[in-house]
């Protein structure tokens, strides 16, 4: 890729107030000196993000220019903005940061496969954001820093706010991507997740151009080299379920799938930690130590995190490097996937906890990307809301969903991967009536899927959704496998299930390019 360094970035990174590639201890010291965060009893840094405790999707823009115009899937997810407004904000942000006493720069990479990695630079107003970036992306060695030339730069200044009238934004907050200048501007929000997801968005644009499928998924590998992918939106269990003590972790959220197999895009994990406990999720719990960053977690008087307290948000987070997890792949690359799991947190309580998918059903559910948007992951979301997010990652896809779906379908065929739909949501009734499916049951189901035990087991076809439900799974009561059996009110179940089936059909109408066999792979109930 051609390296693009604009004069304003050069001017900023050479300014006397810039602090380059500080170590983790140095950044922790800066966070504490500047009162940006608090040291917890484990040595992790806790920071709060003010009124924005989740992503701001309505404030994300892509500069519409000749470089990307014909490739971007323009619309509510990828809102266009004219280059002149980007340039004006760019100049104002650089002037603003030059006036600060200290600014922090991190240089590293996105992409663990050296053949496809992207050299990046993140410039932060906050030291704790720079610590976050250092832990989430791939750190360059001293030798690599000597020849490092950033091909994409993120500039983040939370206290710099846009003027919607002058800058043509929707609010004071903005996330703007210029593929021409290879710069991302983030302002008006302290939520660190915007930095992570902006890099993911550009990788979703760049990797497919190299015939690499970029994926919003976690991944791990078994003792025999068998690779599993876990697709799903935030809060559906990607991080939790991929952190398996019996398998090595490749990564928890973002991956590429190329000709040699799967590779992690990141160098760290960004785990939800609401209701986190050492008993239920020991790997994540134990990773929250010196150098880790906690977002919006409440601390008690002795600085012990209270993961059950959601005073600030349910979207509490922990950011830590991969090496804080036991049993990781180093480097974080592996072969081609044997098993693909689509995770959904169904708030209606009507989808089976696990079902085996045909190739056509896999493509249907990948394009549908059904889940319930969980509280806190976006501004204004306070309880689960049914949503369809194409490819289980629509907010981060600059290209049309069909592009990613076609690539996935081709790889399923080529490598004969088995695909399952796993519901980590509600059972026994909808949200507010039923309860979340027990994590121990979900783990048992996934274990059976990864071991190949569900490839030949007898199945029952769900009469509404047409999904193949295994008749039995070790460690899981048979009654849990059939949603209808878990509801006391069977009539209410039927109404809820049919309502969800119709939502699937209405949503899929927009995928006019899908083949007839894929369209027919949706719910059997058609109204």
C-alpha positions as CSV (number, residue, x, y, z in Angstrom):
1,X,0.0,0.0,0.0
2,X,1.1,3.5,-0.7
3,X,2.1,5.5,2.5
4,X,0.1,8.7,2.8
5,X,1.5,11.3,5.2
6,X,-0.2,14.7,5.0
7,X,1.6,17.9,6.1
8,X,-0.6,18.6,9.0
9,X,0.0,15.2,10.5
10,X,3.8,15.7,10.1
11,X,3.4,19.1,11.7
12,X,1.6,17.6,14.7
13,X,3.8,14.6,15.3
14,X,6.9,16.8,15.2
15,X,5.5,19.3,17.6
16,X,7.3,19.8,20.9
17,X,4.3,18.6,23.0
18,X,4.1,15.1,21.4
19,X,5.0,12.0,23.4
20,X,5.9,9.1,21.1
21,X,5.4,5.5,21.9
22,X,5.4,5.6,25.7
23,X,5.6,2.3,27.5
24,X,2.7,0.9,29.5
25,X,4.2,2.0,32.9
26,X,4.9,5.5,31.5
27,X,1.3,5.8,30.2
28,X,-0.1,4.6,33.5
29,X,2.0,7.3,35.3
30,X,0.6,9.9,32.9
31,X,-3.0,8.8,33.4
32,X,-2.6,9.1,37.2
33,X,-0.6,12.4,37.1
34,X,-3.3,14.0,34.9
35,X,-6.2,12.6,36.9
36,X,-7.6,10.9,33.9
37,X,-8.2,7.7,35.7
38,X,-7.8,5.7,38.9
39,X,-5.6,2.7,39.8
40,X,-7.7,-0.3,40.9
41,X,-6.7,-3.0,43.4
42,X,-5.4,-5.2,40.6
43,X,-3.3,-2.5,39.0
44,X,-5.6,-1.8,36.1
45,X,-6.5,1.8,35.2
46,X,-10.2,2.8,35.5
47,X,-11.5,5.7,33.4
48,X,-15.0,7.1,32.8
49,X,-16.2,8.4,29.5
50,X,-18.8,11.0,30.5
51,X,-22.2,11.1,28.8
52,X,-21.1,8.9,25.9
53,X,-20.7,5.4,27.2
54,X,-21.2,3.6,23.8
55,X,-20.6,4.2,20.1
56,X,-22.3,7.1,18.3
57,X,-23.3,5.5,14.9
58,X,-25.3,8.6,13.8
59,X,-22.2,10.7,14.1
60,X,-20.0,8.6,11.8
61,X,-19.1,9.9,8.3
62,X,-17.0,8.9,5.3
63,X,-15.6,11.6,3.0
64,X,-17.1,11.2,-0.4
65,X,-14.4,11.6,-3.0
66,X,-13.1,9.9,-6.2
67,X,-11.0,7.4,-4.2
68,X,-13.9,5.6,-2.6
69,X,-17.1,6.9,-4.1
70,X,-17.9,3.9,-6.3
71,X,-17.0,1.4,-3.6
72,X,-18.8,2.6,-0.5
73,X,-22.3,1.4,0.4
74,X,-23.7,4.9,1.1
75,X,-26.6,5.3,3.4
76,X,-27.4,5.6,7.2
77,X,-24.4,3.5,8.2
78,X,-21.9,5.1,5.8
79,X,-23.0,8.8,5.7
80,X,-21.2,10.9,3.2
81,X,-19.6,14.3,4.0
82,X,-17.9,16.7,1.7
83,X,-14.1,16.9,1.7
84,X,-14.1,20.6,2.6
85,X,-15.8,19.9,5.9
86,X,-13.3,17.2,6.8
87,X,-10.4,19.5,5.9
88,X,-11.8,22.3,8.1
89,X,-12.2,20.0,11.1
90,X,-8.8,18.5,10.4
91,X,-7.0,21.9,10.5
92,X,-8.9,23.0,13.6
93,X,-8.2,19.7,15.5
94,X,-4.4,19.9,14.7
95,X,-4.3,23.5,15.9
96,X,-6.2,22.5,19.1
97,X,-3.8,19.6,19.9
98,X,-0.8,21.7,19.2
99,X,-2.0,24.0,22.0
100,X,-2.2,21.2,24.6
101,X,0.6,20.6,27.1
102,X,1.0,17.0,26.0
103,X,-0.3,14.8,23.2
104,X,0.4,11.0,22.8
105,X,1.3,9.0,19.7
106,X,1.3,5.3,19.3
107,X,2.7,3.5,16.2
108,X,1.8,-0.1,15.6
109,X,-0.1,-2.4,13.2
110,X,-3.5,-3.8,12.4
111,X,-3.3,-7.3,11.2
112,X,-1.2,-10.2,12.7
113,X,-0.4,-11.6,9.3
114,X,2.8,-9.8,8.1
115,X,1.6,-10.1,4.5
116,X,-1.5,-8.1,5.1
117,X,-0.9,-5.9,8.2
118,X,-1.5,-2.2,8.1
119,X,0.9,0.2,9.7
120,X,-1.1,2.6,11.8
121,X,-0.6,5.6,14.1
122,X,-3.0,6.8,16.8
123,X,-2.6,10.3,18.2
124,X,-4.5,11.0,21.4
125,X,-5.4,13.9,23.6
126,X,-5.8,11.6,26.5
127,X,-3.0,9.4,27.9
128,X,-5.6,6.7,28.8
129,X,-6.8,6.5,25.2
130,X,-3.2,6.0,24.1
131,X,-2.8,3.3,26.7
132,X,-6.0,1.7,25.3
133,X,-4.7,1.9,21.8
134,X,-1.4,0.4,22.8
135,X,-3.2,-2.6,24.4
136,X,-5.8,-3.1,21.6
137,X,-3.6,-2.9,18.5
138,X,-0.4,-4.7,17.6
139,X,2.7,-3.1,19.1
140,X,5.7,-2.5,16.9
141,X,9.1,-3.8,18.1
142,X,12.0,-1.3,18.5
143,X,13.4,-2.6,15.2
144,X,10.1,-2.2,13.4
145,X,9.6,1.4,14.8
146,X,12.8,2.4,13.0
147,X,11.2,1.7,9.6
148,X,7.6,2.2,10.6
149,X,5.6,4.5,8.1
150,X,2.0,4.9,9.1
151,X,-0.5,4.2,6.3
152,X,-3.5,5.3,8.3
153,X,-3.6,7.8,11.2
154,X,-6.3,8.2,13.9
155,X,-6.5,11.6,15.6
156,X,-8.7,11.6,18.7
157,X,-9.5,14.7,20.7
158,X,-12.5,14.1,23.0
159,X,-12.6,17.7,24.3
160,X,-12.7,19.1,20.7
161,X,-16.3,19.5,19.7
162,X,-17.8,20.1,16.4
163,X,-20.2,22.9,15.6
164,X,-23.0,21.1,13.7
165,X,-24.0,24.2,11.8
166,X,-20.5,25.1,10.6
167,X,-19.1,21.6,10.3
168,X,-22.2,19.9,8.9
169,X,-22.2,17.2,11.6
170,X,-25.3,15.8,13.4
171,X,-24.0,16.8,16.9
172,X,-20.8,17.9,18.7
173,X,-19.5,14.4,18.2
174,X,-17.9,13.2,15.0
175,X,-16.1,10.2,13.6
176,X,-14.8,11.0,10.1
177,X,-12.9,8.8,7.7
178,X,-11.0,10.0,4.7
179,X,-9.7,7.1,2.5
180,X,-8.0,9.7,0.3
181,X,-6.0,11.2,3.1
182,X,-5.9,8.0,5.1
183,X,-6.9,9.8,8.3
184,X,-9.6,9.3,10.8
185,X,-10.8,12.2,13.0
186,X,-12.6,11.5,16.3
187,X,-13.9,14.3,18.5
188,X,-16.6,15.1,21.1
189,X,-16.6,11.7,22.7
190,X,-14.5,10.0,25.3
191,X,-15.7,6.5,24.5
192,X,-12.5,4.6,23.5
193,X,-14.3,2.0,21.5
194,X,-14.6,4.6,18.7
195,X,-10.9,4.3,18.1
196,X,-11.0,0.5,17.9
197,X,-14.0,0.3,15.6
198,X,-12.7,3.0,13.3
199,X,-9.6,0.9,12.5
200,X,-11.9,-2.1,12.0
201,X,-14.0,-0.1,9.5
202,X,-11.1,0.8,7.4
203,X,-9.8,-2.8,7.4
204,X,-13.3,-3.8,6.2
205,X,-12.6,-1.6,3.3
206,X,-9.0,-2.4,2.5
207,X,-8.8,-6.2,3.1
208,X,-11.5,-7.3,0.6
209,X,-9.6,-5.4,-2.1
210,X,-6.8,-8.0,-1.4
211,X,-9.3,-10.8,-1.5
212,X,-9.2,-11.2,2.3
213,X,-12.5,-11.6,4.1
214,X,-12.7,-9.2,7.0
215,X,-14.9,-10.5,9.8
216,X,-16.5,-9.3,13.0
217,X,-15.8,-12.5,14.9
218,X,-13.7,-14.1,17.6
219,X,-11.6,-17.1,16.8
220,X,-9.8,-20.0,18.6
221,X,-8.0,-23.2,17.7
222,X,-8.0,-26.7,19.3
223,X,-5.2,-29.1,20.1
224,X,-5.6,-30.7,16.7
225,X,-5.4,-27.4,14.8
226,X,-9.1,-27.2,14.3
227,X,-10.2,-23.5,14.0
228,X,-13.5,-22.0,15.1
229,X,-15.0,-18.6,14.3
230,X,-17.6,-16.9,16.5
231,X,-19.6,-14.2,14.7
232,X,-21.8,-11.8,16.6
233,X,-22.5,-8.3,17.6
234,X,-21.4,-6.7,20.9
235,X,-22.8,-8.5,23.9
236,X,-23.6,-11.8,22.2
237,X,-20.7,-13.7,23.8
238,X,-17.8,-13.6,21.3
239,X,-15.2,-12.7,23.9
240,X,-16.6,-15.0,26.6
241,X,-17.1,-18.1,24.5
242,X,-13.8,-17.8,22.6
243,X,-11.8,-17.6,25.8
244,X,-11.8,-21.3,26.3
245,X,-9.1,-22.8,28.6
246,X,-9.0,-25.9,26.4
247,X,-8.4,-24.0,23.2
248,X,-5.9,-21.3,22.2
249,X,-7.3,-17.9,21.5
250,X,-6.5,-16.3,18.2
251,X,-8.5,-13.1,18.9
252,X,-11.8,-11.9,20.4
253,X,-13.4,-9.6,17.9
254,X,-11.9,-8.9,14.5
255,X,-10.2,-11.2,12.0
256,X,-9.2,-11.6,8.4
257,X,-9.5,-14.9,6.4
258,X,-7.0,-15.2,3.6
259,X,-5.4,-17.8,1.5
260,X,-3.4,-19.2,4.4
261,X,-6.1,-19.1,7.0
262,X,-7.3,-16.8,9.7
263,X,-5.4,-13.9,11.4
264,X,-6.3,-11.5,14.1
265,X,-6.6,-7.8,13.2
266,X,-5.9,-6.7,16.7
267,X,-3.4,-7.3,19.5
268,X,-5.8,-7.2,22.4
269,X,-9.3,-7.8,23.7
270,X,-12.1,-5.4,24.5
271,X,-14.4,-7.4,26.8
272,X,-17.7,-6.5,28.3
273,X,-17.5,-6.9,32.0
274,X,-21.0,-6.4,33.3
275,X,-21.6,-9.1,35.9
276,X,-18.1,-10.4,35.4
277,X,-16.9,-13.0,38.0
278,X,-13.8,-15.1,38.4
279,X,-16.0,-18.2,38.6
280,X,-17.9,-17.7,35.3
281,X,-15.2,-16.0,33.2
282,X,-11.8,-16.6,34.9
283,X,-9.7,-15.8,31.8
284,X,-11.2,-12.3,31.4
285,X,-11.3,-11.7,35.2
286,X,-7.7,-12.5,35.6
287,X,-6.6,-10.4,32.6
288,X,-7.7,-7.2,34.3
289,X,-4.3,-6.4,35.9
290,X,-1.6,-3.8,35.6
291,X,-1.7,-2.2,32.1
292,X,-5.4,-3.1,31.5
293,X,-8.0,-0.4,31.1
294,X,-11.4,-0.5,32.7
295,X,-14.1,1.7,31.2
296,X,-17.0,3.0,33.3
297,X,-16.7,0.3,36.0
298,X,-17.8,1.4,39.5
299,X,-15.1,1.0,42.2
300,X,-15.8,0.6,45.9
301,X,-14.0,2.6,48.6
302,X,-11.0,0.3,48.5
303,X,-10.8,0.5,44.6
304,X,-12.2,-3.0,44.1
305,X,-14.3,-3.1,40.9
306,X,-17.9,-3.9,41.3
307,X,-18.8,-5.5,38.0
308,X,-22.5,-5.9,39.0
309,X,-23.0,-2.1,39.5
310,X,-24.3,-0.5,36.3
311,X,-24.7,3.0,37.6
312,X,-22.9,4.5,34.7
313,X,-23.8,2.0,32.0
314,X,-24.3,-1.7,31.3
315,X,-21.6,-1.3,28.6
316,X,-18.7,-1.6,31.1
317,X,-15.5,-2.7,29.4
318,X,-12.0,-4.0,29.9
319,X,-9.2,-3.6,27.4
320,X,-6.1,-5.7,27.8
321,X,-3.4,-7.3,25.5
322,X,-3.7,-10.8,24.2
323,X,-0.8,-12.0,26.3
324,X,-2.8,-11.4,29.4
325,X,-4.9,-14.4,28.4
326,X,-3.6,-17.9,28.9
327,X,-3.4,-20.3,25.9
328,X,-3.1,-17.8,23.1
329,X,-1.7,-18.3,19.6
330,X,1.6,-16.5,19.1
331,X,1.5,-15.0,16.5
332,X,-2.3,-14.8,16.3
333,X,-2.7,-16.7,13.0
334,X,-4.1,-20.1,12.3
335,X,-5.4,-22.3,9.5
336,X,-8.8,-22.4,7.8
337,X,-11.9,-22.7,10.0
338,X,-13.6,-26.1,10.6
339,X,-16.6,-24.7,12.5
340,X,-18.4,-21.4,12.2
341,X,-20.8,-20.2,14.9
342,X,-23.3,-17.4,14.5
343,X,-24.1,-15.9,17.9
344,X,-27.4,-14.1,18.5
345,X,-28.9,-12.8,21.7
346,X,-32.6,-13.3,20.9
347,X,-34.7,-11.2,23.2
348,X,-38.0,-12.7,22.0
349,X,-37.0,-16.1,23.5
350,X,-38.1,-18.1,20.5
351,X,-35.0,-19.1,18.7
352,X,-33.4,-22.4,19.6
353,X,-30.3,-22.3,21.7
354,X,-28.4,-24.1,19.0
355,X,-29.3,-25.3,15.5
356,X,-27.3,-26.8,12.6
357,X,-27.4,-24.8,9.3
358,X,-27.3,-25.8,5.7
359,X,-25.1,-23.8,3.4
360,X,-28.1,-21.9,2.2
361,X,-29.3,-21.2,5.8
362,X,-25.8,-20.1,6.7
363,X,-25.9,-17.5,4.0
364,X,-29.4,-16.4,4.9
365,X,-28.5,-15.9,8.6
366,X,-25.2,-14.3,7.8
367,X,-26.9,-11.7,5.6
368,X,-29.7,-11.3,8.2
369,X,-27.4,-10.9,11.1
370,X,-30.2,-11.0,13.6
371,X,-29.7,-10.2,17.3
372,X,-30.9,-8.0,20.0
373,X,-29.0,-4.8,20.5
374,X,-28.0,-4.9,24.1
375,X,-28.2,-2.1,26.6
376,X,-25.3,0.4,26.6
377,X,-23.6,-0.6,23.4
378,X,-25.0,2.5,21.6
379,X,-26.2,5.8,23.0
380,X,-29.9,5.6,23.9
381,X,-30.2,1.9,24.1
382,X,-31.4,1.0,27.6
383,X,-32.9,-2.5,27.0
384,X,-32.6,-5.2,24.3
385,X,-34.0,-4.2,20.9
386,X,-34.5,-6.6,18.0
387,X,-32.2,-5.6,15.2
388,X,-30.8,-7.0,11.9
389,X,-27.1,-6.2,11.3
390,X,-25.9,-7.7,8.0
391,X,-22.9,-9.9,8.4
392,X,-23.2,-9.5,12.2
393,X,-21.3,-6.2,11.8
394,X,-23.2,-3.7,9.6
395,X,-22.1,-0.6,11.5
396,X,-18.5,-1.4,10.5
397,X,-19.0,-2.4,6.8
398,X,-18.1,0.3,4.2
399,X,-18.9,-2.1,1.4
400,X,-22.2,-3.7,0.5
401,X,-23.0,-6.7,2.7
402,X,-23.3,-9.0,-0.4
403,X,-19.6,-8.5,-1.0
404,X,-18.7,-10.1,2.4
405,X,-21.4,-12.7,2.1
406,X,-20.2,-13.9,-1.3
407,X,-16.7,-14.2,0.1
408,X,-17.9,-16.2,3.1
409,X,-20.0,-18.5,1.0
410,X,-17.1,-19.3,-1.2
411,X,-14.9,-20.1,1.7
412,X,-17.6,-22.4,3.4
413,X,-17.7,-24.3,0.1
414,X,-14.0,-24.4,-0.4
415,X,-13.1,-25.5,3.1
416,X,-16.2,-27.5,4.0
417,X,-16.9,-25.7,7.3
418,X,-19.8,-26.7,9.5
419,X,-22.1,-23.8,10.5
420,X,-24.3,-23.4,13.6
421,X,-26.7,-20.7,14.9
422,X,-26.3,-20.3,18.7
423,X,-28.8,-18.2,20.7
424,X,-27.2,-16.8,23.9
425,X,-30.3,-14.8,24.6
426,X,-33.5,-15.6,26.4
427,X,-35.4,-18.8,27.1
428,X,-38.7,-19.6,28.8
429,X,-40.2,-16.3,27.5
430,X,-39.1,-12.9,26.1
431,X,-36.9,-10.3,27.9
432,X,-38.6,-9.4,31.1
433,X,-40.3,-12.8,31.5
434,X,-37.8,-15.5,30.6
435,X,-34.2,-15.7,31.6
436,X,-30.8,-15.7,29.8
437,X,-29.8,-19.2,28.7
438,X,-27.2,-20.5,31.2
439,X,-23.7,-20.0,30.1
440,X,-22.8,-23.5,31.1
441,X,-25.4,-24.8,28.7
442,X,-24.1,-22.7,25.9
443,X,-20.5,-23.8,26.6
444,X,-21.7,-27.5,26.5
445,X,-23.5,-27.0,23.2
446,X,-20.5,-25.2,21.6
447,X,-18.1,-27.9,22.9
448,X,-20.3,-30.6,21.1
449,X,-20.3,-28.5,17.9
450,X,-16.5,-28.1,18.0
451,X,-15.9,-31.8,18.7
452,X,-18.0,-32.7,15.6
453,X,-20.6,-34.4,17.7
454,X,-23.5,-32.4,16.2
455,X,-22.6,-33.1,12.6
456,X,-24.4,-36.4,12.5
457,X,-26.8,-36.3,15.5
458,X,-30.5,-36.6,14.9
459,X,-32.3,-33.3,14.5
460,X,-35.8,-31.9,14.7
461,X,-36.9,-29.2,12.3
462,X,-38.4,-26.2,13.9
463,X,-41.8,-25.8,12.4
464,X,-41.6,-22.0,12.3
465,X,-38.0,-21.2,11.6
466,X,-37.0,-24.3,9.7
467,X,-33.9,-24.7,11.8
468,X,-32.4,-28.2,12.5
469,X,-32.4,-28.6,16.3
470,X,-30.2,-31.4,17.8
471,X,-32.3,-33.9,19.7
472,X,-29.8,-34.2,22.5
473,X,-26.5,-32.7,23.7
474,X,-24.5,-33.9,26.7
475,X,-24.8,-31.5,29.7
476,X,-27.9,-29.8,28.4
477,X,-31.5,-30.8,29.4
478,X,-33.4,-31.9,26.3
479,X,-36.3,-29.6,27.2
480,X,-34.0,-26.6,26.9
481,X,-33.3,-27.4,23.2
482,X,-36.9,-26.8,22.0
483,X,-38.0,-23.2,22.7
484,X,-41.7,-24.1,22.7
485,X,-41.2,-26.5,25.7
486,X,-39.6,-23.8,27.8
487,X,-42.6,-21.5,27.6
488,X,-45.6,-21.9,30.0
489,X,-47.9,-20.1,27.6
490,X,-47.6,-22.0,24.3
491,X,-50.0,-19.6,22.6
492,X,-47.9,-16.6,23.5
493,X,-44.8,-18.5,22.2
494,X,-46.5,-19.1,18.8
495,X,-47.4,-15.5,18.5
496,X,-43.9,-14.3,19.4
497,X,-42.2,-16.8,17.1
498,X,-44.3,-16.0,14.1
499,X,-43.8,-12.3,14.7
500,X,-40.0,-12.8,14.7
501,X,-40.3,-15.0,11.5
502,X,-42.0,-12.2,9.7
503,X,-39.4,-9.7,10.8
504,X,-36.8,-12.0,9.2
505,X,-38.8,-12.0,5.9
506,X,-39.4,-8.2,5.9
507,X,-35.7,-7.5,6.6
508,X,-34.5,-9.9,3.9
509,X,-36.5,-8.2,1.2
510,X,-33.7,-5.7,0.7
511,X,-31.3,-8.4,-0.4
512,X,-32.6,-8.5,-3.9
513,X,-29.3,-9.9,-5.2
514,X,-29.5,-13.1,-3.1
515,X,-30.2,-16.3,-5.0
516,X,-33.6,-18.0,-4.8
517,X,-32.2,-20.9,-2.7
518,X,-30.9,-18.5,-0.1
519,X,-34.1,-16.6,0.0
520,X,-36.0,-19.8,0.6
521,X,-33.7,-20.8,3.5
522,X,-35.4,-18.4,5.9
523,X,-38.2,-19.2,8.3
524,X,-40.8,-21.6,7.1
525,X,-43.6,-19.5,8.4
526,X,-44.4,-16.8,5.9
527,X,-47.6,-15.3,7.3
